[in-house]
């Protein structure tokens, strides 16, 4: 390396050594990002566990789904926060393809095969309404991206599509300026949430009218899963949050979140009581608003975490959040099978107090057991790396 100021080879070597040391030195973990992952993990568990025990209580069911549907968007916004805005040169792109895209692809293929095998051979673990595909042909179609997964692994189909587009979207966000960038942003909001919300509301509230249908799709890199253009919107919101982070204030964000979740819950409660279809799509405007407000709130609150012990615990949970995502449905099935042996029927008609107790006890139990299962699986290094996507993270 040439000397920067004097031309001295010695000074140049020192500068090169210092730069290499700075580059290799791991940056401190950001507790707020670990907080986002941990909360997202709990909400995904709530999304699948809550409806199983609250199906006979419309108001409580609506609250569970309104909160539970915020989990997956948090993961996607976190991806945008971390991965958009980077400069993907040849070296960075090669690292991205190997570490991120290939890892996600291998993990999907592993779990797709495992879910098929377990579904055929351990039916006692099937968690009620959250059915899993047991047909090997369907699993093969999903593995080759020729058909839907039919289960919670749909998230990995969507993630792989987004990952393919991340370098392109990152480049576009850095290069595009002026009116064209604004126009794309307006179209993304309109097609990602406003138009789909209008279509869903009409189908539920006024089904007799001539049906509306969204035409424009803003997700250049997408998958045939629910949410459609909303996922690119969530990705870009995560990127935009980096510039807003220093100006975030928890109080107004919390008030907005409570108002949005309450409005969504009340709306769905009325729809359930009237026998109409609920509005729970990921691109529904209240789901999008609540997701964004929660993400910003967690970024703000995470900066206030000062305890090294709390930060360390969040980091531990965060590193296992993907593993919990792909194992928690089986844990729910196993716990349901277990409690039925003690005469408890979580899916039966029970009192609200009974089911609330089961919910409040069940969510931590599912999370803790899932984390324990993931920890055991992580003892095998190839499983840890390729099936659980656990690695040392740097920010």
PADREN-824000 format. One record per residue (C-alpha): residue number from 1; x, y, z. Coordinates in pm, whole numbers, plus 50000, padded with zeros to 5 digits. Each point is the difference from the previous one (the first is absolute). Example, Ala and Ser with C-alpha at 12.3 -4.5 7.8 and 13.67 -1.06 7.14 Angstrom:
+-----+-------+-------+-------+
! seq !     X !     Y !     Z !
+-----+-------+-------+-------+
!   1 ! 51230 ! 49550 ! 50780 !
!   2 ! 50137 ! 50344 ! 49934 !
+-----+-------+-------+-------+
***
This chain:
+-----+-------+-------+-------+
! seq !     X !     Y !     Z !
+-----+-------+-------+-------+
!   1 ! 50000 ! 50000 ! 50000 !
!   2 ! 50131 ! 50345 ! 49914 !
!   3 ! 50048 ! 50260 ! 50268 !
!   4 ! 49709 ! 50239 ! 50011 !
!   5 ! 50185 ! 50317 ! 50097 !
!   6 ! 50378 ! 49956 ! 49984 !
!   7 ! 50060 ! 49725 ! 49751 !
!   8 ! 50181 ! 49797 ! 50264 !
!   9 ! 49960 ! 49625 ! 49958 !
!  10 ! 50031 ! 49954 ! 50378 !
!  11 ! 49716 ! 50237 ! 50077 !
!  12 ! 49792 ! 49836 ! 49727 !
!  13 ! 50048 ! 49660 ! 50158 !
!  14 ! 49895 ! 50138 ! 50337 !
!  15 ! 49685 ! 50152 ! 49851 !
!  16 ! 49915 ! 49674 ! 49826 !
!  17 ! 50048 ! 49802 ! 50318 !
!  18 ! 49783 ! 50243 ! 50197 !
!  19 ! 49723 ! 49994 ! 49738 !
!  20 ! 50003 ! 49619 ! 49989 !
!  21 ! 49979 ! 49984 ! 50378 !
!  22 ! 49706 ! 50243 ! 50007 !
!  23 ! 49820 ! 49803 ! 49730 !
!  24 ! 50047 ! 49666 ! 50177 !
!  25 ! 49900 ! 50133 ! 50342 !
!  26 ! 49639 ! 49896 ! 50072 !
!  27 ! 49769 ! 50291 ! 50067 !
!  28 ! 49794 ! 50007 ! 50316 !
!  29 ! 49661 ! 49835 ! 49975 !
!  30 ! 49703 ! 50230 ! 49970 !
!  31 ! 49758 ! 49899 ! 50276 !
!  32 ! 49707 ! 50166 ! 49823 !
!  33 ! 50034 ! 49763 ! 49702 !
!  34 ! 50015 ! 49702 ! 50233 !
!  35 ! 49686 ! 50136 ! 50169 !
!  36 ! 49822 ! 50014 ! 49663 !
!  37 ! 50088 ! 49636 ! 49927 !
!  38 ! 49893 ! 49882 ! 50346 !
!  39 ! 49665 ! 50181 ! 49985 !
!  40 ! 49940 ! 49880 ! 49644 !
!  41 ! 50063 ! 49643 ! 50113 !
!  42 ! 49747 ! 50027 ! 50284 !
!  43 ! 49739 ! 50156 ! 49770 !
!  44 ! 50036 ! 49722 ! 49744 !
!  45 ! 49938 ! 49747 ! 50278 !
!  46 ! 49696 ! 50204 ! 50109 !
!  47 ! 49872 ! 50007 ! 49642 !
!  48 ! 49986 ! 49619 ! 49990 !
!  49 ! 49923 ! 49920 ! 50364 !
!  50 ! 49741 ! 50269 ! 50076 !
!  51 ! 49732 ! 49898 ! 49748 !
!  52 ! 50016 ! 49640 ! 50119 !
!  53 ! 49898 ! 50087 ! 50356 !
!  54 ! 49795 ! 50317 ! 49934 !
!  55 ! 49784 ! 49883 ! 49712 !
!  56 ! 49680 ! 50029 ! 50210 !
!  57 ! 50070 ! 50353 ! 50126 !
!  58 ! 49970 ! 50249 ! 49709 !
!  59 ! 50150 ! 50305 ! 50174 !
!  60 ! 50297 ! 49812 ! 50146 !
!  61 ! 50051 ! 49817 ! 49670 !
!  62 ! 50009 ! 50331 ! 49814 !
!  63 ! 50261 ! 50143 ! 50235 !
!  64 ! 50216 ! 49687 ! 49963 !
!  65 ! 49991 ! 50012 ! 49621 !
!  66 ! 50046 ! 50379 ! 49983 !
!  67 ! 50318 ! 49967 ! 50207 !
!  68 ! 50113 ! 49667 ! 49860 !
!  69 ! 49999 ! 50125 ! 49642 !
!  70 ! 50268 ! 50256 ! 50089 !
!  71 ! 50272 ! 49738 ! 50046 !
!  72 ! 50097 ! 49920 ! 49641 !
!  73 ! 50002 ! 50368 ! 49887 !
!  74 ! 50244 ! 50075 ! 50284 !
!  75 ! 50242 ! 49741 ! 49861 !
!  76 ! 49971 ! 50148 ! 49649 !
!  77 ! 50049 ! 50360 ! 50116 !
!  78 ! 50304 ! 49889 ! 50197 !
!  79 ! 50141 ! 49847 ! 49680 !
!  80 ! 49952 ! 50333 ! 49821 !
!  81 ! 50160 ! 50186 ! 50291 !
!  82 ! 50310 ! 49781 ! 49991 !
!  83 ! 50044 ! 49917 ! 49633 !
!  84 ! 49875 ! 50290 ! 49790 !
!  85 ! 50228 ! 50298 ! 49951 !
!  86 ! 50311 ! 49787 ! 49973 !
!  87 ! 50231 ! 50022 ! 49701 !
!  88 ! 49994 ! 49658 ! 49838 !
!  89 ! 50332 ! 49984 ! 49819 !
!  90 ! 50141 ! 49670 ! 49876 !
!  91 ! 50145 ! 49896 ! 50335 !
!  92 ! 49694 ! 50104 ! 50201 !
!  93 ! 49766 ! 49836 ! 49751 !
!  94 ! 50191 ! 49672 ! 50014 !
!  95 ! 49982 ! 50008 ! 50381 !
!  96 ! 49628 ! 50080 ! 49985 !
!  97 ! 49927 ! 49712 ! 49761 !
!  98 ! 50190 ! 49748 ! 50214 !
!  99 ! 49903 ! 50115 ! 50346 !
! 100 ! 49645 ! 50125 ! 49952 !
! 101 ! 49835 ! 49869 ! 49684 !
! 102 ! 50157 ! 49654 ! 49998 !
! 103 ! 49945 ! 49960 ! 50375 !
! 104 ! 49631 ! 50085 ! 49969 !
! 105 ! 49957 ! 49765 ! 49704 !
! 106 ! 50167 ! 49707 ! 50177 !
! 107 ! 49800 ! 50062 ! 50318 !
! 108 ! 49674 ! 50003 ! 49805 !
! 109 ! 50077 ! 49672 ! 49824 !
! 110 ! 50099 ! 49833 ! 50329 !
! 111 ! 49685 ! 50106 ! 50185 !
! 112 ! 49771 ! 49934 ! 49707 !
! 113 ! 50122 ! 49640 ! 49995 !
! 114 ! 49986 ! 49967 ! 50380 !
! 115 ! 49645 ! 50132 ! 50023 !
! 116 ! 49890 ! 49748 ! 49740 !
! 117 ! 50170 ! 49710 ! 50182 !
! 118 ! 49872 ! 50104 ! 50343 !
! 119 ! 49650 ! 50061 ! 49871 !
! 120 ! 49983 ! 49648 ! 49863 !
! 121 ! 50159 ! 49821 ! 50295 !
! 122 ! 49913 ! 50201 ! 50312 !
! 123 ! 49635 ! 50102 ! 49952 !
! 124 ! 49957 ! 50060 ! 50375 !
! 125 ! 50207 ! 50316 ! 49959 !
! 126 ! 49766 ! 50156 ! 49745 !
! 127 ! 49878 ! 50316 ! 50179 !
! 128 ! 49631 ! 50005 ! 49926 !
! 129 ! 49900 ! 50269 ! 49754 !
! 130 ! 50360 ! 50066 ! 49895 !
! 131 ! 50012 ! 49706 ! 49765 !
! 132 ! 50322 ! 49892 ! 49836 !
! 133 ! 50041 ! 49849 ! 49654 !
! 134 ! 50064 ! 49627 ! 50016 !
! 135 ! 49980 ! 49926 ! 49629 !
! 136 ! 50355 ! 49941 ! 49868 !
! 137 ! 49896 ! 50124 ! 49655 !
! 138 ! 49886 ! 50333 ! 50147 !
! 139 ! 50327 ! 50025 ! 50192 !
! 140 ! 50196 ! 49932 ! 49681 !
! 141 ! 49805 ! 50269 ! 49814 !
! 142 ! 50075 ! 50246 ! 50279 !
! 143 ! 50369 ! 49903 ! 49998 !
! 144 ! 50021 ! 50074 ! 49627 !
! 145 ! 49796 ! 50322 ! 50038 !
! 146 ! 49722 ! 49850 ! 49790 !
! 147 ! 49733 ! 50017 ! 50267 !
! 148 ! 49916 ! 50153 ! 50339 !
! 149 ! 50136 ! 49857 ! 50321 !
! 150 ! 49655 ! 49982 ! 50160 !
! 151 ! 50148 ! 50083 ! 50341 !
! 152 ! 50204 ! 50259 ! 50187 !
! 153 ! 50295 ! 49946 ! 49766 !
! 154 ! 49829 ! 50237 ! 49755 !
! 155 ! 50209 ! 50267 ! 50173 !
! 156 ! 50318 ! 49842 ! 49861 !
! 157 ! 49864 ! 50004 ! 49643 !
! 158 ! 49931 ! 50370 ! 50044 !
! 159 ! 50335 ! 50067 ! 50168 !
! 160 ! 50196 ! 49829 ! 49724 !
! 161 ! 49826 ! 50216 ! 49739 !
! 162 ! 50078 ! 50316 ! 50199 !
! 163 ! 50361 ! 49893 ! 50052 !
! 164 ! 50043 ! 49961 ! 49624 !
! 165 ! 49898 ! 50361 ! 49958 !
! 166 ! 50182 ! 50160 ! 50293 !
! 167 ! 50317 ! 50103 ! 49806 !
! 168 ! 49788 ! 50148 ! 49719 !
! 169 ! 49764 ! 50184 ! 50237 !
! 170 ! 50297 ! 50125 ! 50203 !
! 171 ! 50164 ! 50137 ! 49686 !
! 172 ! 49676 ! 50166 ! 49890 !
! 173 ! 49948 ! 50169 ! 50336 !
! 174 ! 50349 ! 50149 ! 49983 !
! 175 ! 49983 ! 50112 ! 49637 !
! 176 ! 49642 ! 50122 ! 49953 !
! 177 ! 49925 ! 50357 ! 50099 !
! 178 ! 49739 ! 50266 ! 49941 !
! 179 ! 49641 ! 49964 ! 49875 !
! 180 ! 50045 ! 49644 ! 49870 !
! 181 ! 50099 ! 49873 ! 50345 !
! 182 ! 49700 ! 50176 ! 50153 !
! 183 ! 49771 ! 49853 ! 49734 !
! 184 ! 50125 ! 49648 ! 50071 !
! 185 ! 49949 ! 50055 ! 50373 !
! 186 ! 49642 ! 50116 ! 49949 !
! 187 ! 49925 ! 49704 ! 49772 !
! 188 ! 50156 ! 49760 ! 50249 !
! 189 ! 49779 ! 50126 ! 50282 !
! 190 ! 49692 ! 49997 ! 49778 !
! 191 ! 50058 ! 49654 ! 49852 !
! 192 ! 50157 ! 49856 ! 50313 !
! 193 ! 49718 ! 50080 ! 50240 !
! 194 ! 49736 ! 50259 ! 49899 !
! 195 ! 49856 ! 49826 ! 49694 !
! 196 ! 50013 ! 49648 ! 50151 !
! 197 ! 49828 ! 50135 ! 50313 !
! 198 ! 49723 ! 50151 ! 49790 !
! 199 ! 49956 ! 49674 ! 49809 !
! 200 ! 49989 ! 49792 ! 50320 !
! 201 ! 49760 ! 50242 ! 50172 !
! 202 ! 49761 ! 49993 ! 49707 !
! 203 ! 50008 ! 49620 ! 49981 !
! 204 ! 49917 ! 49976 ! 50372 !
! 205 ! 49760 ! 50291 ! 50049 !
! 206 ! 49835 ! 50038 ! 49657 !
! 207 ! 50034 ! 49667 ! 49820 !
! 208 ! 49697 ! 50073 ! 49781 !
! 209 ! 50181 ! 50280 ! 49815 !
! 210 ! 50206 ! 49942 ! 49688 !
! 211 ! 50325 ! 49863 ! 50147 !
! 212 ! 50314 ! 50209 ! 49991 !
! 213 ! 50335 ! 49845 ! 49918 !
! 214 ! 50353 ! 50140 ! 50037 !
! 215 ! 50184 ! 50020 ! 49668 !
! 216 ! 50340 ! 50154 ! 50064 !
! 217 ! 50260 ! 49792 ! 50183 !
! 218 ! 50297 ! 50192 ! 50139 !
! 219 ! 50198 ! 49696 ! 50118 !
! 220 ! 50242 ! 49930 ! 49718 !
! 221 ! 50147 ! 49727 ! 50219 !
! 222 ! 49710 ! 49821 ! 50164 !
! 223 ! 49836 ! 49664 ! 50054 !
! 224 ! 49643 ! 49878 ! 49965 !
! 225 ! 49921 ! 50045 ! 50369 !
! 226 ! 49754 ! 50222 ! 50181 !
! 227 ! 50115 ! 50357 ! 50041 !
! 228 ! 50136 ! 50042 ! 49647 !
! 229 ! 50137 ! 50357 ! 49959 !
! 230 ! 49986 ! 50065 ! 50376 !
! 231 ! 50326 ! 49810 ! 50051 !
! 232 ! 50201 ! 50240 ! 49787 !
! 233 ! 49829 ! 50283 ! 50188 !
! 234 ! 50108 ! 49851 ! 50334 !
! 235 ! 50353 ! 49953 ! 49867 !
! 236 ! 50028 ! 50365 ! 49895 !
! 237 ! 49846 ! 50122 ! 50328 !
! 238 ! 50276 ! 49814 ! 50186 !
! 239 ! 50258 ! 50181 ! 49789 !
! 240 ! 49834 ! 50338 ! 50060 !
! 241 ! 49994 ! 49937 ! 50376 !
! 242 ! 50379 ! 50040 ! 50012 !
! 243 ! 49967 ! 50370 ! 49923 !
! 244 ! 49709 ! 50048 ! 50242 !
! 245 ! 50144 ! 49814 ! 50295 !
! 246 ! 50159 ! 50293 ! 50182 !
! 247 ! 49673 ! 50195 ! 49989 !
! 248 ! 49770 ! 49725 ! 50130 !
! 249 ! 49802 ! 50060 ! 50318 !
! 250 ! 49842 ! 49702 ! 50179 !
! 251 ! 49686 ! 50170 ! 50138 !
! 252 ! 49833 ! 50106 ! 49672 !
! 253 ! 50103 ! 49675 ! 49834 !
! 254 ! 49846 ! 49798 ! 50284 !
! 255 ! 49676 ! 50201 ! 49987 !
! 256 ! 49977 ! 49955 ! 49625 !
! 257 ! 50066 ! 49627 ! 50033 !
! 258 ! 49730 ! 49954 ! 50264 !
! 259 ! 49751 ! 50196 ! 49790 !
! 260 ! 50078 ! 49802 ! 49684 !
! 261 ! 49985 ! 49657 ! 50168 !
! 262 ! 49680 ! 50097 ! 50183 !
! 263 ! 49833 ! 50120 ! 49679 !
! 264 ! 50099 ! 49679 ! 49820 !
! 265 ! 49882 ! 49781 ! 50287 !
! 266 ! 49665 ! 50178 ! 50029 !
! 267 ! 49945 ! 49981 ! 49626 !
! 268 ! 50072 ! 49628 ! 49988 !
! 269 ! 49785 ! 49934 ! 50307 !
! 270 ! 49702 ! 50161 ! 49828 !
! 271 ! 50068 ! 49804 ! 49682 !
! 272 ! 50017 ! 49672 ! 50192 !
! 273 ! 49675 ! 50073 ! 50185 !
! 274 ! 49828 ! 50086 ! 49673 !
! 275 ! 50127 ! 49688 ! 49827 !
! 276 ! 50221 ! 50183 ! 49752 !
! 277 ! 50358 ! 49939 ! 49892 !
! 278 ! 50260 ! 50159 ! 50227 !
! 279 ! 50262 ! 50240 ! 49863 !
! 280 ! 50329 ! 49837 ! 50098 !
! 281 ! 50209 ! 50020 ! 49685 !
! 282 ! 50356 ! 50122 ! 50039 !
! 283 ! 49931 ! 50280 ! 49751 !
! 284 ! 49694 ! 50128 ! 50190 !
! 285 ! 50064 ! 50362 ! 50094 !
! 286 ! 49953 ! 49952 ! 50377 !
! 287 ! 50239 ! 49703 ! 50000 !
! 288 ! 50257 ! 50205 ! 49809 !
! 289 ! 49956 ! 50303 ! 50229 !
! 290 ! 50025 ! 49792 ! 50317 !
! 291 ! 50306 ! 49814 ! 49871 !
! 292 ! 50186 ! 50318 ! 49910 !
! 293 ! 49912 ! 50171 ! 50329 !
! 294 ! 50112 ! 49696 ! 50201 !
! 295 ! 50328 ! 49975 ! 49809 !
! 296 ! 50079 ! 50367 ! 50060 !
! 297 ! 49897 ! 49971 ! 50366 !
! 298 ! 50230 ! 49702 ! 50056 !
! 299 ! 50292 ! 50182 ! 49835 !
! 300 ! 49941 ! 50289 ! 50237 !
! 301 ! 49960 ! 49787 ! 50312 !
! 302 ! 50297 ! 49780 ! 49915 !
! 303 ! 50236 ! 50295 ! 50024 !
! 304 ! 49907 ! 50033 ! 50367 !
! 305 ! 50119 ! 49652 ! 50092 !
! 306 ! 50302 ! 50060 ! 50222 !
! 307 ! 50027 ! 49673 ! 50190 !
! 308 ! 50268 ! 49770 ! 49852 !
! 309 ! 49810 ! 49700 ! 50137 !
! 310 ! 49676 ! 50103 ! 49826 !
! 311 ! 50186 ! 50072 ! 49676 !
! 312 ! 50174 ! 49662 ! 50020 !
! 313 ! 49668 ! 49818 ! 50057 !
! 314 ! 49841 ! 50178 ! 49704 !
! 315 ! 50297 ! 49910 ! 49781 !
! 316 ! 49969 ! 49633 ! 50101 !
! 317 ! 49629 ! 49991 ! 49915 !
! 318 ! 50055 ! 50198 ! 49681 !
! 319 ! 50254 ! 49752 ! 49865 !
! 320 ! 49746 ! 49720 ! 50043 !
! 321 ! 49696 ! 50185 ! 49866 !
! 322 ! 50009 ! 49834 ! 49658 !
! 323 ! 50023 ! 49659 ! 50162 !
! 324 ! 49695 ! 50080 ! 50213 !
! 325 ! 49813 ! 50108 ! 49687 !
! 326 ! 50048 ! 49663 ! 49831 !
! 327 ! 49946 ! 49782 ! 50310 !
! 328 ! 49729 ! 50169 ! 50207 !
! 329 ! 49703 ! 49847 ! 49817 !
! 330 ! 50126 ! 49654 ! 50087 !
! 331 ! 50052 ! 50108 ! 50359 !
! 332 ! 49640 ! 50127 ! 50011 !
! 333 ! 49879 ! 49665 ! 49871 !
! 334 ! 50206 ! 49813 ! 50258 !
! 335 ! 49877 ! 50218 ! 50287 !
! 336 ! 49637 ! 49961 ! 49889 !
! 337 ! 50042 ! 49623 ! 49993 !
! 338 ! 50150 ! 50012 ! 50348 !
! 339 ! 49735 ! 50220 ! 50165 !
! 340 ! 49717 ! 49791 ! 49853 !
! 341 ! 50132 ! 49706 ! 50201 !
! 342 ! 49928 ! 50204 ! 50313 !
! 343 ! 49641 ! 50064 ! 49896 !
! 344 ! 50062 ! 50352 ! 49866 !
! 345 ! 49849 ! 50066 ! 49657 !
! 346 ! 50145 ! 50330 ! 49873 !
! 347 ! 49792 ! 49998 ! 49683 !
! 348 ! 49671 ! 49929 ! 50177 !
! 349 ! 49734 ! 50240 ! 50123 !
! 350 ! 50140 ! 50140 ! 50325 !
! 351 ! 49949 ! 50313 ! 50208 !
! 352 ! 50186 ! 50317 ! 49904 !
! 353 ! 50199 ! 49997 ! 50325 !
! 354 ! 50102 ! 49637 ! 49937 !
! 355 ! 50115 ! 50071 ! 49646 !
! 356 ! 50178 ! 50323 ! 50097 !
! 357 ! 50193 ! 49807 ! 50263 !
! 358 ! 50088 ! 49737 ! 49743 !
! 359 ! 50110 ! 50270 ! 49755 !
! 360 ! 50214 ! 50190 ! 50251 !
! 361 ! 50163 ! 49678 ! 50119 !
! 362 ! 50023 ! 49843 ! 49657 !
! 363 ! 50185 ! 50277 ! 49812 !
! 364 ! 50303 ! 50002 ! 50237 !
! 365 ! 49991 ! 49619 ! 50013 !
! 366 ! 50009 ! 49966 ! 49620 !
! 367 ! 50279 ! 50257 ! 49973 !
! 368 ! 50210 ! 49839 ! 50275 !
! 369 ! 49956 ! 49644 ! 49874 !
! 370 ! 50072 ! 50110 ! 49642 !
! 371 ! 50316 ! 50178 ! 50114 !
! 372 ! 50106 ! 49686 ! 50188 !
! 373 ! 49941 ! 49786 ! 49690 !
! 374 ! 50199 ! 50243 ! 49787 !
! 375 ! 50282 ! 50002 ! 50254 !
! 376 ! 50021 ! 49620 ! 49989 !
! 377 ! 49996 ! 49995 ! 49621 !
! 378 ! 50271 ! 50267 ! 49994 !
! 379 ! 50242 ! 49761 ! 50170 !
! 380 ! 50052 ! 49846 ! 49654 !
! 381 ! 50212 ! 50256 ! 49807 !
! 382 ! 49859 ! 49934 ! 49648 !
! 383 ! 49645 ! 50022 ! 50138 !
! 384 ! 50090 ! 50320 ! 50183 !
! 385 ! 50137 ! 50161 ! 49685 !
! 386 ! 49770 ! 49876 ! 49725 !
! 387 ! 49668 ! 49909 ! 50162 !
! 388 ! 49986 ! 50261 ! 50278 !
! 389 ! 50198 ! 50279 ! 49827 !
! 390 ! 50187 ! 50069 ! 50324 !
! 391 ! 50329 ! 50182 ! 49965 !
! 392 ! 50191 ! 50279 ! 50165 !
! 393 ! 49826 ! 50319 ! 49895 !
! 394 ! 50164 ! 50336 ! 49959 !
! 395 ! 49828 ! 50325 ! 49931 !
+-----+-------+-------+-------+
***
